[in-house]
Amino acid sequence: MDESGERNLPELGSQGSGAGEDIEIVVNVGGVRQVLYGDLLSQYPETRLAELINCLAGGYDTIFSLCDDYDPGKREFYFDRDPDAFKCVIEVYYFGEVHMKKGICPICFKNEMDFWKVDLKFLDDCCKSHLSEKREELEEIARRVQLILDDLGVDAAESGWRRCQKCVWKFLEKPESSCPARVVAVLSFLLILISSVVMCMGTIPELQVLDADGNRVEHPTLENVETACIGWFTLEYLLRLFSSPNKLHFALSFMNIVDVLAILPFYVSLTLTHLGARMMELTNVQQAVQALRIMRIARIFKLARHSSGLQTLTYALKRSFKELGLLLMYLAVGIFVFSALGYTMEQSHPETLFKSIPQSFWWAIITMTTVGYGDIYPKTTLGKLNAAISFLCGVIAIALPIHPIINNFVRYYNKQRVLETAAKHELELMELNSNSGGEGKAGGSRSDLDNLSPEPAGNEGPRWNSRLKISHSDTFIPLLTEEKHHRTRLQSCK
């Protein structure tokens, strides 16, 4: 059997080399049989299918380096791969480009293209966007897993100072880590609300008192409450800055800049009150203090730190800049057109309220946004007709981009939930693998994290270990190892 196989292979190889492009290649991918021709495959000689044309001359070692099995009698190559993905990959030989079917995981499809040695440049642009999005999701999952492993893992080589910083950072930034951390987060949330309420109540005349100069100022009790809240915010910010692993990134973060803007006016106004009177007039000091007090409204944005809903809304608005830009463009065009028409139509009335086109902008804005204060209104019949049309156009212009913005919000919110669930599922798989293998702790180890991390820049794309690939499946299926187990010649002939 072996000798006949050895005698047939050179003959097939010579036939393939002599016939050249007329040779037929029969491949069986996952049970789907397909006949391919040499002139078709030779267009891309670096692909795996093109290498099958002349592989017979190299013997069984060359054959089984390219396929999983081979039947000399039928001259058929067997591949244990996804047939649906193969139907997409084979399009490169017919059309010069590859389109990915719906329902196929982009990362798995990329692995299929790598197996068939088809370059990613043949992938259509619409499919590349799905692949890029899936890569970002995997990177986000790996980042979340890394953060969780950093919290669970304790490096004995670290100094006590470093471990103290990690504990403080975990205590202040991760309320779900422990009950005391959750209590501190709730307390911080309540103090933000209290400081905002105190700021509003301080402007009520009945709650104000007269100072030595006869001017109304905030009640001392309200000032003491605000001072206590600012003291807590300052202590919280300094502790977070002290324990931050990357202080430059911490200082430049948007939410931390909001924290500084909420704290800084208090100290600046306090400095101007005690020291500014010596350097400038008292009137200027009071005006500067009043301007700084207005900046205290920035503390309301601190609520976004403790509310995932507000954070999701912020990110959804960032992703909806295009829709918001279209909305502003529609309104700007409508405001300009209807204000000019309103000014022209109202000039015939002796008591017209439309003095100029720029002044008519205000009327067009409040009309198209359905506010309608009534301070400026048309008095002629044509002016009222123009106002009715501008009102209807404003409703349509505002309603058009609302649905895409809502979709962006729902999509981003669902995506965050999926990523969070995937990260937890990944940790569970790592725990099962570590328990079954008897290596490491249940919570994972640094080696698990290294396997999840992408390759450095310069490679074609990030590689992920088998655990990350199977994290997208509801059933744990152990994958084959990366080493190729070739069959012997006797087993192949059988």
Secondary structure, DSSP 8 states (H G I E B T S, - for coil): -HHHHHHHHHHHHHHHHHHGGG-EEEEEETTEEEEEEHHHHTTSTTSHHHHTSSGGGG-HHHHHTT-SEEETTTTEEEE-S-HHHHHHHTHHHHHSSB---TTS-HHHHHHHHHHTT--GGGB-HHHHHHHHHHHHHHHHHHHHHHHHHHHH---TTS-HHHHHHHHHHHHHH-GGG-HHHHHHHHHHHHHHHHHHHHHHHTT-GGG-EE-TTS-EE--HHHHHHHHHHHHHHHHHHHHHHHH-S-HHHHHHSHHHHHHHHHHHHHHHHHHIIIIIHHHS-HHHHHHHHHHHHHGGGGGGGGHHHH-HHHHHHHHHHHTTHHHHHHHHHHHHHHHHHHHHHHHHHGGGSTT-S---HHHHHHHHHHHHTT---SSS---SHHHHHHHHHHHHHHHHHHHTTHHHHHHHHHHHHHHHHHHHHHHHHHHHHHHHHHHHHT-S-TT--HHHHHHHS---TTSSS----HHHHHTTSSS------SS-----HHHHH-
